[in-house]
Amino acid sequence: MSFYTSLSGVKGAQTDLSIISNNLANAGSTGFKKSRAQFSDLFAGSPTQTTKMRAGQGTRLNAVVQQFTQGTLEATDKTLDLAVAGEGFFVTRGDPPRQAVTYTRNGAFQVNNNRQVVDTIGSTLQLLPVDANGTVTSATLASATDFVLPSGAPNDPTVPLVNVSIGIDGLVTATYADGSDQMLGKVAMASFTAQEGLRPIGDSHWQSTGESGLPAIDAPTNGPLGTIRSGALERANVDVTEELVALISAQRNFQANAKAIETASNMTQAIVAIR
């Protein structure tokens, strides 16, 4: 039995090492959120057995928990580089026919050949409609529209676009060569009751699940969503020093369990050798 107990410890240490290694590997990934392993003990006994005479039977992985703490904001001076100071996620929508909705903290947006503002996986950033005062008129996924840069002024398409600005409240304003302005909408943001329940799909993107709950859609500065910083990106929330200490601890755990297996093997060999 001691073999299997120590084996579970070795497997647990390997899992811990894998998670820490993934955190370290993504220390430079924009919008990345680190994870940590949660383990629980294994114990089994029949109703007629006293627990005072039973030992545990090892450990098992209980969960890999994501840590959605705030990362450091790094200035880039690019208008379409956006960072969130708060708990909100950018809402993006994929291409037809699926039009999959994903949520991200990676605000490295750029313009494609269709003048859509897209993220690193090609999904389009969503905007909420606003009235003439810049107030959101409908805060739902159904009402959100693709962020598309206009090629010319609404009243005169021959007047070119010269500037786009994004405020801390997410209001996107287009300025044209004749000095006129146009409010395109506010950046759609999402928050979740249980962020740890989000399903990661890579590239600092997540999808909602039954565990995370449905997204609450609104504009920045509302509730826990936080504010938007244009011209900045959020770095990974990975503390390299902290991860290296955890790496050493996981290595020691691996070595200790491997030593226990070796000791159990030596004891078994000694018993077999008795004549």
BALOBA-1460 file (C-alpha; in Angstrom, 3 decimals):
// residues 275
<rec num="1" residu="m" x="0.000" y="0.000" z="0.000"/>
<rec num="2" residu="s" x="2.853" y="2.403" z="0.738"/>
<rec num="3" residu="f" x="3.933" y="2.113" z="-2.915"/>
<rec num="4" residu="y" x="0.595" y="3.470" z="-4.143"/>
<rec num="5" residu="t" x="0.478" y="6.143" z="-1.439"/>
<rec num="6" residu="s" x="3.883" y="7.453" z="-2.455"/>
<rec num="7" residu="l" x="3.025" y="7.049" z="-6.138"/>
<rec num="8" residu="s" x="0.047" y="9.385" z="-5.682"/>
<rec num="9" residu="g" x="2.429" y="11.857" z="-4.064"/>
<rec num="10" residu="v" x="4.830" y="11.612" z="-7.013"/>
<rec num="11" residu="k" x="1.969" y="12.175" z="-9.475"/>
<rec num="12" residu="g" x="0.753" y="15.134" z="-7.419"/>
<rec num="13" residu="a" x="4.233" y="16.673" z="-7.433"/>
<rec num="14" residu="q" x="4.450" y="16.172" z="-11.193"/>
<rec num="15" residu="t" x="1.116" y="17.936" z="-11.663"/>
<rec num="16" residu="d" x="2.253" y="20.777" z="-9.416"/>
<rec num="17" residu="l" x="5.473" y="21.084" z="-11.424"/>
<rec num="18" residu="s" x="3.494" y="21.178" z="-14.683"/>
<rec num="19" residu="i" x="1.234" y="23.983" z="-13.448"/>
<rec num="20" residu="i" x="4.137" y="26.035" z="-12.093"/>
<rec num="21" residu="s" x="6.059" y="25.489" z="-15.336"/>
<rec num="22" residu="n" x="3.049" y="26.730" z="-17.323"/>
<rec num="23" residu="n" x="2.866" y="29.841" z="-15.140"/>
<rec num="24" residu="l" x="6.555" y="30.567" z="-15.689"/>
<rec num="25" residu="a" x="6.324" y="29.887" z="-19.432"/>
<rec num="26" residu="n" x="3.551" y="32.500" z="-19.719"/>
<rec num="27" residu="a" x="5.155" y="35.179" z="-17.562"/>
<rec num="28" residu="g" x="5.438" y="37.311" z="-20.693"/>
<rec num="29" residu="s" x="1.967" y="36.530" z="-22.128"/>
<rec num="30" residu="t" x="-0.378" y="39.508" z="-22.250"/>
<rec num="31" residu="g" x="-3.468" y="39.095" z="-20.062"/>
<rec num="32" residu="f" x="-2.416" y="35.634" z="-18.795"/>
<rec num="33" residu="k" x="-3.774" y="34.509" z="-15.419"/>
<rec num="34" residu="k" x="-1.754" y="32.060" z="-13.345"/>
<rec num="35" residu="s" x="-3.137" y="28.862" z="-11.855"/>
<rec num="36" residu="r" x="-2.429" y="26.792" z="-8.786"/>
<rec num="37" residu="a" x="-3.114" y="23.175" z="-7.889"/>
<rec num="38" residu="q" x="-5.417" y="22.177" z="-5.050"/>
<rec num="39" residu="f" x="-4.897" y="18.707" z="-3.588"/>
<rec num="40" residu="s" x="-6.971" y="16.667" z="-1.159"/>
<rec num="41" residu="d" x="-6.188" y="13.559" z="0.860"/>
<rec num="42" residu="l" x="-7.486" y="10.066" z="0.147"/>
<rec num="43" residu="f" x="-8.959" y="8.047" z="2.990"/>
<rec num="44" residu="a" x="-11.070" y="4.900" z="2.977"/>
<rec num="45" residu="g" x="-12.404" y="2.685" z="5.725"/>
<rec num="46" residu="s" x="-15.412" y="0.524" z="6.461"/>
<rec num="47" residu="p" x="-18.004" y="1.458" z="9.144"/>
<rec num="48" residu="t" x="-16.670" y="-1.292" z="11.400"/>
<rec num="49" residu="q" x="-13.099" y="0.023" z="11.345"/>
<rec num="50" residu="t" x="-11.790" y="2.627" z="13.752"/>
<rec num="51" residu="t" x="-10.131" y="5.605" z="12.140"/>
<rec num="52" residu="k" x="-7.469" y="5.512" z="14.849"/>
<rec num="53" residu="m" x="-6.112" y="2.361" z="13.229"/>
<rec num="54" residu="r" x="-6.207" y="3.532" z="9.609"/>
<rec num="55" residu="a" x="-3.657" y="5.587" z="7.684"/>
<rec num="56" residu="g" x="-4.394" y="7.784" z="4.700"/>
<rec num="57" residu="q" x="-3.983" y="6.426" z="1.200"/>
<rec num="58" residu="g" x="-2.294" y="9.313" z="-0.528"/>
<rec num="59" residu="t" x="-3.392" y="12.443" z="-2.353"/>
<rec num="60" residu="r" x="-5.346" y="13.426" z="-5.446"/>
<rec num="61" residu="l" x="-5.722" y="16.521" z="-7.563"/>
<rec num="62" residu="n" x="-8.870" y="18.308" z="-6.464"/>
<rec num="63" residu="a" x="-8.795" y="21.247" z="-8.887"/>
<rec num="64" residu="v" x="-6.611" y="23.534" z="-10.961"/>
<rec num="65" residu="v" x="-7.754" y="26.965" z="-9.811"/>
<rec num="66" residu="q" x="-7.197" y="30.078" z="-11.917"/>
<rec num="67" residu="q" x="-6.071" y="33.234" z="-10.127"/>
<rec num="68" residu="f" x="-7.795" y="36.305" z="-11.588"/>
<rec num="69" residu="t" x="-5.759" y="38.910" z="-9.736"/>
<rec num="70" residu="q" x="-4.845" y="42.198" z="-11.396"/>
<rec num="71" residu="g" x="-1.720" y="42.206" z="-13.548"/>
<rec num="72" residu="t" x="0.649" y="45.152" z="-13.992"/>
<rec num="73" residu="l" x="-0.329" y="47.683" z="-16.669"/>
<rec num="74" residu="e" x="2.363" y="48.490" z="-19.223"/>
<rec num="75" residu="a" x="2.147" y="51.616" z="-21.395"/>
<rec num="76" residu="t" x="2.361" y="51.113" z="-25.164"/>
<rec num="77" residu="d" x="1.019" y="54.460" z="-26.509"/>
<rec num="78" residu="k" x="-1.130" y="52.623" z="-29.090"/>
<rec num="79" residu="t" x="-4.787" y="53.664" z="-28.947"/>
<rec num="80" residu="l" x="-6.174" y="50.196" z="-29.660"/>
<rec num="81" residu="d" x="-4.044" y="48.585" z="-26.955"/>
<rec num="82" residu="l" x="-6.505" y="48.339" z="-24.068"/>
<rec num="83" residu="a" x="-6.040" y="47.245" z="-20.476"/>
<rec num="84" residu="v" x="-8.643" y="46.644" z="-17.780"/>
<rec num="85" residu="a" x="-8.127" y="48.010" z="-14.282"/>
<rec num="86" residu="g" x="-10.763" y="45.936" z="-12.519"/>
<rec num="87" residu="e" x="-12.479" y="42.555" z="-12.827"/>
<rec num="88" residu="g" x="-14.091" y="42.939" z="-16.242"/>
<rec num="89" residu="f" x="-13.397" y="41.038" z="-19.462"/>
<rec num="90" residu="f" x="-13.510" y="42.301" z="-23.030"/>
<rec num="91" residu="v" x="-16.316" y="40.692" z="-25.048"/>
<rec num="92" residu="t" x="-15.324" y="39.386" z="-28.488"/>
<rec num="93" residu="r" x="-17.289" y="37.594" z="-31.179"/>
<rec num="94" residu="g" x="-15.935" y="35.209" z="-33.823"/>
<rec num="95" residu="d" x="-16.709" y="35.044" z="-37.524"/>
<rec num="96" residu="p" x="-19.962" y="33.603" z="-38.923"/>
<rec num="97" residu="p" x="-21.535" y="31.113" z="-38.905"/>
<rec num="98" residu="r" x="-20.599" y="30.147" z="-35.344"/>
<rec num="99" residu="q" x="-19.936" y="33.670" z="-34.050"/>
<rec num="100" residu="a" x="-18.545" y="32.188" z="-30.846"/>
<rec num="101" residu="v" x="-18.480" y="34.660" z="-27.946"/>
<rec num="102" residu="t" x="-15.301" y="34.647" z="-25.881"/>
<rec num="103" residu="y" x="-13.972" y="36.798" z="-23.061"/>
<rec num="104" residu="t" x="-10.431" y="38.056" z="-22.756"/>
<rec num="105" residu="r" x="-8.071" y="40.253" z="-20.756"/>
<rec num="106" residu="n" x="-5.668" y="40.476" z="-23.693"/>
<rec num="107" residu="g" x="-6.346" y="43.946" z="-25.070"/>
<rec num="108" residu="a" x="-3.838" y="43.855" z="-27.960"/>
<rec num="109" residu="f" x="-6.399" y="44.808" z="-30.615"/>
<rec num="110" residu="q" x="-5.669" y="45.718" z="-34.221"/>
<rec num="111" residu="v" x="-7.568" y="46.576" z="-37.415"/>
<rec num="112" residu="n" x="-8.040" y="43.921" z="-40.107"/>
<rec num="113" residu="n" x="-8.650" y="44.453" z="-43.833"/>
<rec num="114" residu="n" x="-12.389" y="44.835" z="-43.198"/>
<rec num="115" residu="r" x="-11.699" y="47.689" z="-40.764"/>
<rec num="116" residu="q" x="-12.853" y="45.497" z="-37.875"/>
<rec num="117" residu="v" x="-11.055" y="45.840" z="-34.545"/>
<rec num="118" residu="v" x="-9.973" y="42.278" z="-33.768"/>
<rec num="119" residu="d" x="-7.964" y="40.500" z="-31.086"/>
<rec num="120" residu="t" x="-5.120" y="37.993" z="-31.351"/>
<rec num="121" residu="i" x="-7.412" y="35.132" z="-32.471"/>
<rec num="122" residu="g" x="-9.307" y="37.233" z="-35.015"/>
<rec num="123" residu="s" x="-12.472" y="37.783" z="-32.970"/>
<rec num="124" residu="t" x="-14.074" y="41.226" z="-33.158"/>
<rec num="125" residu="l" x="-14.357" y="43.499" z="-30.120"/>
<rec num="126" residu="q" x="-17.969" y="44.268" z="-29.238"/>
<rec num="127" residu="l" x="-19.508" y="47.708" z="-28.635"/>
<rec num="128" residu="l" x="-22.697" y="48.629" z="-26.795"/>
<rec num="129" residu="p" x="-25.017" y="51.205" z="-28.428"/>
<rec num="130" residu="v" x="-25.144" y="54.723" z="-26.960"/>
<rec num="131" residu="d" x="-27.393" y="57.741" z="-27.352"/>
<rec num="132" residu="a" x="-26.383" y="61.314" z="-28.189"/>
<rec num="133" residu="n" x="-25.202" y="61.822" z="-24.589"/>
<rec num="134" residu="g" x="-22.966" y="58.763" z="-24.617"/>
<rec num="135" residu="t" x="-25.277" y="56.741" z="-22.367"/>
<rec num="136" residu="v" x="-25.646" y="53.040" z="-23.057"/>
<rec num="137" residu="t" x="-29.136" y="52.298" z="-24.380"/>
<rec num="138" residu="s" x="-28.999" y="48.496" z="-24.166"/>
<rec num="139" residu="a" x="-26.539" y="46.330" z="-22.225"/>
<rec num="140" residu="t" x="-27.027" y="42.817" z="-23.575"/>
<rec num="141" residu="l" x="-25.042" y="40.443" z="-25.765"/>
<rec num="142" residu="a" x="-27.799" y="40.604" z="-28.376"/>
<rec num="143" residu="s" x="-27.535" y="44.396" z="-28.661"/>
<rec num="144" residu="a" x="-23.719" y="44.441" z="-28.904"/>
<rec num="145" residu="t" x="-22.256" y="45.121" z="-32.351"/>
<rec num="146" residu="d" x="-18.848" y="44.674" z="-33.963"/>
<rec num="147" residu="f" x="-16.316" y="47.461" z="-33.502"/>
<rec num="148" residu="v" x="-15.738" y="48.649" z="-37.081"/>
<rec num="149" residu="l" x="-13.769" y="51.791" z="-37.898"/>
<rec num="150" residu="p" x="-15.690" y="54.090" z="-40.262"/>
<rec num="151" residu="s" x="-13.929" y="55.084" z="-43.467"/>
<rec num="152" residu="g" x="-15.536" y="58.514" z="-43.607"/>
<rec num="153" residu="a" x="-17.846" y="60.925" z="-41.818"/>
<rec num="154" residu="p" x="-21.500" y="59.808" z="-41.604"/>
<rec num="155" residu="n" x="-22.760" y="62.963" z="-43.322"/>
<rec num="156" residu="d" x="-19.986" y="63.096" z="-45.936"/>
<rec num="157" residu="p" x="-18.156" y="59.825" z="-46.687"/>
<rec num="158" residu="t" x="-15.443" y="61.757" z="-48.547"/>
<rec num="159" residu="v" x="-14.240" y="63.278" z="-45.249"/>
<rec num="160" residu="p" x="-11.642" y="60.813" z="-43.899"/>
<rec num="161" residu="l" x="-11.245" y="59.512" z="-40.378"/>
<rec num="162" residu="v" x="-8.248" y="61.087" z="-38.623"/>
<rec num="163" residu="n" x="-8.427" y="59.854" z="-35.038"/>
<rec num="164" residu="v" x="-10.090" y="57.379" z="-32.684"/>
<rec num="165" residu="s" x="-10.087" y="57.813" z="-28.912"/>
<rec num="166" residu="i" x="-11.272" y="55.475" z="-26.159"/>
<rec num="167" residu="g" x="-12.087" y="56.901" z="-22.726"/>
<rec num="168" residu="i" x="-11.781" y="55.203" z="-19.347"/>
<rec num="169" residu="d" x="-15.549" y="54.606" z="-19.509"/>
<rec num="170" residu="g" x="-15.082" y="52.746" z="-22.800"/>
<rec num="171" residu="l" x="-16.654" y="55.455" z="-24.975"/>
<rec num="172" residu="v" x="-15.239" y="55.215" z="-28.503"/>
<rec num="173" residu="t" x="-15.151" y="58.534" z="-30.357"/>
<rec num="174" residu="a" x="-14.198" y="58.963" z="-34.016"/>
<rec num="175" residu="t" x="-12.859" y="62.320" z="-35.208"/>
<rec num="176" residu="y" x="-12.916" y="63.347" z="-38.882"/>
<rec num="177" residu="a" x="-10.854" y="65.739" z="-40.974"/>
<rec num="178" residu="d" x="-13.565" y="68.425" z="-40.908"/>
<rec num="179" residu="g" x="-13.421" y="68.506" z="-37.074"/>
<rec num="180" residu="s" x="-16.672" y="66.615" z="-36.514"/>
<rec num="181" residu="d" x="-16.970" y="63.818" z="-33.952"/>
<rec num="182" residu="q" x="-19.027" y="60.634" z="-33.848"/>
<rec num="183" residu="m" x="-19.640" y="58.377" z="-30.840"/>
<rec num="184" residu="l" x="-19.412" y="54.784" z="-32.078"/>
<rec num="185" residu="g" x="-20.448" y="53.130" z="-28.811"/>
<rec num="186" residu="k" x="-18.964" y="51.901" z="-25.568"/>
<rec num="187" residu="v" x="-16.695" y="48.882" z="-25.213"/>
<rec num="188" residu="a" x="-18.750" y="45.910" z="-24.001"/>
<rec num="189" residu="m" x="-17.447" y="44.338" z="-20.795"/>
<rec num="190" residu="a" x="-18.463" y="41.187" z="-18.943"/>
<rec num="191" residu="s" x="-18.243" y="40.114" z="-15.314"/>
<rec num="192" residu="f" x="-18.951" y="36.727" z="-13.735"/>
<rec num="193" residu="t" x="-20.159" y="35.612" z="-10.340"/>
<rec num="194" residu="a" x="-17.577" y="32.793" z="-10.261"/>
<rec num="195" residu="q" x="-14.593" y="33.719" z="-12.418"/>
<rec num="196" residu="e" x="-12.755" y="30.524" z="-11.463"/>
<rec num="197" residu="g" x="-15.416" y="28.560" z="-13.330"/>
<rec num="198" residu="l" x="-14.506" y="30.063" z="-16.711"/>
<rec num="199" residu="r" x="-13.144" y="27.622" z="-19.280"/>
<rec num="200" residu="p" x="-9.747" y="28.653" z="-20.684"/>
<rec num="201" residu="i" x="-9.331" y="28.110" z="-24.441"/>
<rec num="202" residu="g" x="-5.852" y="29.595" z="-24.885"/>
<rec num="203" residu="d" x="-4.491" y="32.968" z="-26.007"/>
<rec num="204" residu="s" x="-5.768" y="34.494" z="-22.730"/>
<rec num="205" residu="h" x="-9.372" y="33.800" z="-23.769"/>
<rec num="206" residu="w" x="-12.156" y="32.155" z="-21.794"/>
<rec num="207" residu="q" x="-15.661" y="30.849" z="-22.375"/>
<rec num="208" residu="s" x="-18.520" y="30.901" z="-19.879"/>
<rec num="209" residu="t" x="-19.692" y="27.637" z="-18.306"/>
<rec num="210" residu="g" x="-22.392" y="26.494" z="-15.922"/>
<rec num="211" residu="e" x="-19.885" y="26.889" z="-13.094"/>
<rec num="212" residu="s" x="-19.016" y="30.493" z="-13.979"/>
<rec num="213" residu="g" x="-22.609" y="31.553" z="-14.455"/>
<rec num="214" residu="l" x="-23.986" y="33.802" z="-17.180"/>
<rec num="215" residu="p" x="-22.048" y="36.994" z="-17.974"/>
<rec num="216" residu="a" x="-23.278" y="40.343" z="-16.700"/>
<rec num="217" residu="i" x="-22.802" y="42.720" z="-19.646"/>
<rec num="218" residu="d" x="-22.277" y="46.448" z="-19.156"/>
<rec num="219" residu="a" x="-19.950" y="49.332" z="-19.977"/>
<rec num="220" residu="p" x="-16.757" y="50.077" z="-18.011"/>
<rec num="221" residu="t" x="-16.956" y="51.993" z="-14.686"/>
<rec num="222" residu="n" x="-20.097" y="50.060" z="-13.739"/>
<rec num="223" residu="g" x="-19.967" y="47.658" z="-10.788"/>
<rec num="224" residu="p" x="-16.848" y="45.507" z="-10.567"/>
<rec num="225" residu="l" x="-15.957" y="45.905" z="-14.251"/>
<rec num="226" residu="g" x="-13.370" y="48.597" z="-13.592"/>
<rec num="227" residu="t" x="-12.035" y="51.109" z="-16.088"/>
<rec num="228" residu="i" x="-10.287" y="50.910" z="-19.458"/>
<rec num="229" residu="r" x="-6.796" y="52.248" z="-20.083"/>
<rec num="230" residu="s" x="-6.189" y="53.048" z="-23.728"/>
<rec num="231" residu="g" x="-2.530" y="52.824" z="-24.768"/>
<rec num="232" residu="a" x="-1.669" y="50.113" z="-22.232"/>
<rec num="233" residu="l" x="-1.637" y="46.323" z="-21.903"/>
<rec num="234" residu="e" x="-2.035" y="44.104" z="-18.848"/>
<rec num="235" residu="r" x="0.950" y="41.900" z="-18.139"/>
<rec num="236" residu="a" x="0.612" y="38.367" z="-16.761"/>
<rec num="237" residu="n" x="-0.062" y="38.232" z="-13.012"/>
<rec num="238" residu="v" x="2.862" y="35.834" z="-12.555"/>
<rec num="239" residu="d" x="5.427" y="36.631" z="-9.836"/>
<rec num="240" residu="v" x="8.547" y="34.822" z="-11.071"/>
<rec num="241" residu="t" x="10.189" y="34.769" z="-7.629"/>
<rec num="242" residu="e" x="7.078" y="33.280" z="-6.025"/>
<rec num="243" residu="e" x="6.833" y="30.635" z="-8.749"/>
<rec num="244" residu="l" x="10.497" y="29.669" z="-8.372"/>
<rec num="245" residu="v" x="10.020" y="29.132" z="-4.632"/>
<rec num="246" residu="a" x="6.957" y="26.988" z="-5.386"/>
<rec num="247" residu="l" x="9.034" y="25.108" z="-7.964"/>
<rec num="248" residu="i" x="11.644" y="24.237" z="-5.349"/>
<rec num="249" residu="s" x="8.908" y="23.088" z="-2.953"/>
<rec num="250" residu="a" x="7.331" y="20.857" z="-5.617"/>
<rec num="251" residu="q" x="10.747" y="19.404" z="-6.439"/>
<rec num="252" residu="r" x="11.343" y="18.572" z="-2.763"/>
<rec num="253" residu="n" x="7.939" y="16.888" z="-2.577"/>
<rec num="254" residu="f" x="8.771" y="14.809" z="-5.626"/>
<rec num="255" residu="q" x="12.115" y="13.768" z="-4.180"/>
<rec num="256" residu="a" x="10.603" y="12.876" z="-0.791"/>
<rec num="257" residu="n" x="7.911" y="10.671" z="-2.338"/>
<rec num="258" residu="a" x="10.439" y="9.028" z="-4.646"/>
<rec num="259" residu="k" x="12.597" y="8.311" z="-1.581"/>
<rec num="260" residu="a" x="9.595" y="6.756" z="0.191"/>
<rec num="261" residu="i" x="9.065" y="4.437" z="-2.776"/>
<rec num="262" residu="e" x="12.727" y="3.476" z="-2.695"/>
<rec num="263" residu="t" x="12.554" y="2.797" z="1.053"/>
<rec num="264" residu="a" x="9.429" y="0.630" z="0.670"/>
<rec num="265" residu="s" x="11.170" y="-1.310" z="-2.087"/>
<rec num="266" residu="n" x="14.233" y="-1.926" z="0.101"/>
<rec num="267" residu="m" x="12.016" y="-3.112" z="2.968"/>
<rec num="268" residu="t" x="10.192" y="-5.523" z="0.661"/>
<rec num="269" residu="q" x="13.474" y="-6.888" z="-0.654"/>
<rec num="270" residu="a" x="14.734" y="-7.401" z="2.907"/>
<rec num="271" residu="i" x="11.595" y="-9.350" z="3.847"/>
<rec num="272" residu="v" x="11.826" y="-11.522" z="0.730"/>
<rec num="273" residu="a" x="15.469" y="-12.245" z="1.480"/>
<rec num="274" residu="i" x="14.646" y="-13.660" z="4.930"/>
<rec num="275" residu="r" x="15.009" y="-17.473" z="4.975"/>
